[in-house]
Amino acid sequence: MTTDPPTCAPAPARTRLALFDLDHTLLPLDSDYEWGEFTIRIGWCDPGDFGRRNQAFFDDYLAGRLDVHDYVRFATDAVRRAGPEAAAEAHARFMREVIVPAVRPEALALLARHRDAGDEVVIITATNEFVTGPIAQLLGVRELVAVQLARGADGWITGEIDGVPSMREGKVARMQEWLSARGLGWEDVDATFYSDSFNDVPLLERVQHPVATNPDERLRALATERGWPVLELFNEKT
C-alpha cells in the first residue's frame, strides 16, 4: 500500500512595505526647519534668537546629537501659544508658500510606482505630526508615522512628546508598533526604506531593502561600504 507524500501549503505572501523618510528624501528641504523659518517671517518669533537656536538644533540633528525633546518644546512653542485656529491658518499658508512649490515630480512618480505595485506606502519621519500631517496628505500617503505631540485637557498641544519619538532607534520601535497594531511582525513583511540621513541607519539596517536616497556624506560612505543602492532622486537639494 502506498500513500501520497504530504503536501505543504504555500507560504503566505508577505506584505510589501515602501517606507519613506520625508525631509531631503521625498522633499528637497527640511520641513521642520522651514516651518521655523516661516514662523519668523509671519512674526511669531524673534528673528535673531529663534533663528540662531533653530540653526543650532538643525546642526545638532545633522551631527546626530539632537535632544529631540528639547527641540520639540522649542519648535512647537509658537504654535502652542498661537492656538488651534491661528495655527491651522498659518500651516495652510506654509503649505501654499513653501511645501507645494517644493514638491518634485520625481518623488511623486516614485510613490506612484510603489502604490501601483500594490505596496503599502508609509512615511516615517522625525518631524512632528503638526508639521507633517498635511504634507503626507499632499503627497497622497495615508500612513504617517511622525513624532506624536502630547495634548492637554483642552485638546491642544503641550510641547511635550507623546510616546517614543520616531527618530534614530525610535523609528524601528515606532514601526514595530505600527506592525503590531496590524497583527504583523517583521517576518511578515518585505520592506524597503528610503532615507537620506545617517540618523536612519537603525531602520535601514532592519529592513530587507535599504535605499540611501539623496544621502548625506556619512550615509553615502556607509551605503558604498555595505553595497546598498544609492538613489539620487533629485538633481540638487534646495
N, C-alpha and C positions, 0 to 999 in steps of 0.2 A: 504494500500500500504506500502510495506516495502522497505527499502533501505539498501544496503550493508554498513557495517561500513567502514569509511575511512581507507585506508591503509597507513602505514607510510613507507617511503623509508628507507632502512637500512643506518645507519650512515657510511660514507666513512671510510675505514680503515686508521688508522693513519700511517704516515711514521715512520718506526723504525730506530732510530739512535743509533750507538755504538760510543761513544766519548771516546777518549783516551788521557790522558796526555802522555808525551813522556819519560822524564828523570826519572829514577827509577820506571817507570811504565811499559813501553814497553822495555826500555833499562835498564840494571843494572848499569847505570852510569849517570852522568850529562854531556850531550853533550856540553853544553856551557862552563862549567868549563874545560872539557877535551880539547876543542878547544884552550882555553887559554894556557893550559899547552903544547899543541902541538906547538903553535907559539913560545914558549920559546925554545923548542927542535930544531926547524928549524932556530933559530937565529933571529927571527923577533922582539923579545922583550928581555929586560934586565931581566935575571932570578931573581935577587934579588928584585927589585922594583915591577916588574909585578907580580911575584909570591906572594908577600905579599898582594898586592892590590886585586889580583884575589881571594885569600883565604878570605880576609875581605869581599868582595862582596858576596861570596858564603855563608859565615857565616850569613851575613845580610839577604840573601834570606831564609835560613833555619829558621831564627828567625822571618821572616815576616816583616822586616823593610827595605827591599831593595828599594832604589830610582832607578827605572828601567831606567829612562832617563840618569842618571849619569852612570849607569852600561853599557848601550848600547854604549854610547860615548867611554867609556873605552874599551869595548870588541871589538868594530869594528875599533878601531884606526889603528891597524896594517894592517888590510885588506884594509881599505881606502887608506893608504899610499902605499901599495903594488900594487894596481891597479887590474883591472879585470882579466887579463891573469894570472898573478902570483897567484892571489887569487884562481882562478879555479884549477890551478895545485896543489896548496897546499891542497885544500879541497879534491881533488881526492886522494891524498896521505893519508890524515887524515882518509878518509873512509876506505882505504885498511888496514891501520895500527891500527886504534883504533876502528872504528864502526863495520866493518864487523866481526871481531873476537868476539865482544861483543853481537851480536845478538843471542838470545836464542830460541831454538825450541819451548819452551812453549809459548813465545809471538807470534810467527808465527802461532802456532796452534790456539790460541785464536782469532787472527784476522781472520783466515780462517773459524772458526766456525761461526763468525758473518756474513762474506761475504756469506757463503753457506746458511745461514738462510735468506738471502735477505736483511740484514740490510745495511744501508748507513754508512760507516765507515769514521770517521773524527779524525784526530789528532789535538788537540788543546793544544798549548804549549806556555810557557812564553819565550822560547828561540827564537832568531831571525831567519828570513827566510833564510838568507845566510847559517847558520849552519844546519838548519833542513830540507830544501828542498830536498837535495839528500838523507837524511835519510828516509824521508817519501817514496820516490821513491823506495829505497831499501826494505822497508817493504811492498811494494805493495799498499800503501794508496795514492789515488789520491787527496783526500780533506785534505788540511792542513791549519789550522788557526794558524799563528805564529805572532810574533812581526814583523810588516812591517817596512822596512827601507826606509827613505826618500832618494830621489835621486836628484842630482843637474842637471844643464842644460846639463852636459856631459853624463848623464845617470848613473853615478856611485854614490855609497852611500856617504852620507854626515856625518854620525854618529848620525843623529837625527832619531826619531821615526815618522813614518807616521801614523796618526790616533791614535786610542785607543790601548794601549798595552794590549796584551792578558795575563793579569796577575791579580790574585785575582778577584775583581768585574769586571775587564776588560774582563775576559773570558766570563762572562754572556753577556756583551754588544756585544762582537765580535760574539758570537753565535747568538744573536738576529739579527745582521747584516747579518750573513750567512743565517739564516732562511728567513728573509725579502727579500733577493735577489732571493729566490726561491718561493716567494709567500706564505710562510708558517709562522705560528705563533707557539708558544709553545703548544697551544691547538691542533695543527695538528700533533704533533709528540709524539712518545713513546720513550723516550731517556734514555739510560744507559750511565753512565760516570764512567770510571776507573781512579783513581788517587792515588798517594802515599802521597800527600802533604796536610798539613793543610791549606796552602795558597789557595787551590782549594775548600774550603768549600762553598763559594758562588755558584759555579756551581754545586757542589754535592747536595746542598740544592734545586737547581732549577729543576733538572731532576727527573723523576719518579723513576729511579733505580740507586741510588748511590752505588758504589762498592769501598771500601777502598782497594787499591791494593799495596802490599808491604808497608804498611803505616808507616809513621813516628810516633813517640810516641804520639804526640798530636792528630793526626788523628785517631790512633788506639783507644785511650781513647774515643774520640767523637763517633766513629763508634760503640763501645761497648755500650755507653750510648744511642745512637739512635736506636740500633738494625740493623744497616747497615751490609750487608755482608762484610766479610774481606777475600780477596783473596791473598794467598801467592803464587804469580806466579813464583818466583824464590826461590831456596833453600837458596841463600845467595846473597848479593849485593857486587859488586866489585867497 
